[in-house]
Amino acid sequence: MIVSTEGQRPRSKTLPFMDLQAQYNHAPESACSHRAVIVMDTDNFDWSSLGFDYIKTDYRYLSQWKDGSWDDGVLTEDNTLHISEGSTALHYGQQCFEGLKAYRCKDGSINLFRPDRNAIRMQQSCARLLMPEIPTDVFVEACKKVVLANERFIPPYGSGGALYLRPFLIGVGDNIGVHPAPQFIFSIFCVPVGAYFKGGMKPVNFMVSSYDRAAPYGTGAAKVGGNYAASLLPNKEAHEREFADCIYLDPATHTKIEEVGSANFFAITHDDVFVTPYSPSILPSITKYSLLELARDYLGLATQETDVPITDLDQYKEAGACGTAAVITPIGGIQYKDDFHVFYSETDVGPVTRRLYDTLTSIQVGDIEGPEGWVVKVK
Ligand SMILES: Cc1ncc(COP(=O)(O)O)c(C=O)c1O
């Protein structure tokens, strides 16, 4: 339930982290009394109704880079940024972001899933766009602080939801030429989410787009906003044709599958090989690399990262999209030119996809033990 308190908007506060934890423990009234504009009534919320929409949560992390170094960072209630009109993020797309989730476990504890991998991928995106990197330990600690400060927004264990964290790093400051920004902002906010694709763990259909989301030696492997701006029009066209999203082919030859909207692609051959495309213009999905390991070590499948020609779809009995937001979304069918190819079923989930999903999600919520270091306890 969303309650608007517009009209009584108080000034936002920033809190050093220690104070925040203390306030939650000892003086909840004062920590909560300045909540602004839109708050979610987390006590009376139907968690199963969550989709993938923006909801303002209580606190976000904010750190600034100036004169060669990052400051100590704060948690703030203010969900707006006041930046120079000359900011490179606005004109030249000098920005990158990440996405990861915090999960409520059966015993009430909270897990992050492989946050160090997101930190490393963000460092790689920063290197590609000449932005200062956030060290892994700073990134992971900031994630933990944001989760703790917004604990009431974590969907309960068993609801299928999670707290989605959105770290981002942008070039700001007075500037006009095409060069790196004089200043940068790193922030992490969070939103409680349910399924990304309508229906959750139900097969959905995709169409092959004739547009590209990235160039062969461009920024496809970096998580930068420009790739997503380029995907808005093809995504709209896919929705207009009643597909969940687009499949993008390799930009050089348009013959091999690369990405499924904002997720990676995988498929299972008739003789049980887990196959996923390899290409320098694909975003290296943390979920995909986790599934490669789980398929091999937990399900006993052979695995391959290789070319997946769009004309070879009949070699696969099951297919899916995988990512932090998509989790594992089974692909019912793919429209390519005039052909519509159905994999396992347009309505039912294939058994291998189901086992991969169960294994991955059970590790994320702590029901089964994952490989060393995958789960990071927040509390
Ligand atoms: C283009 C694209 N591919 C793949 C993924 C999946 O990556 P991950 O599993 O790290 O969330 C994402 C989401 O981050 C994405 O935006």
The ligand as a Gaussian input file, in Angstrom:
#p B3LYP/6-31G(d) Opt

LIG

0 1
 C       21.862000      -6.574000     -20.588000
 C       21.870000      -7.473000     -19.404000
 N       22.276000      -8.746000     -19.564000
 C       22.313000      -9.604000     -18.519000
 C       21.946000      -9.215000     -17.250000
 C       22.015000     -10.178000     -16.105000
 O       23.123000      -9.913000     -15.327000
 P       23.145000     -10.332000     -13.785000
 O       22.913000     -11.800000     -13.759000
 O       24.496000      -9.967000     -13.323000
 O       22.056000      -9.584000     -13.143000
 C       21.529000      -7.899000     -17.037000
 C       21.157000      -7.443000     -15.692000
 O       21.989000      -6.962000     -14.983000
 C       21.488000      -7.011000     -18.132000
 O       21.082000      -5.752000     -17.963000

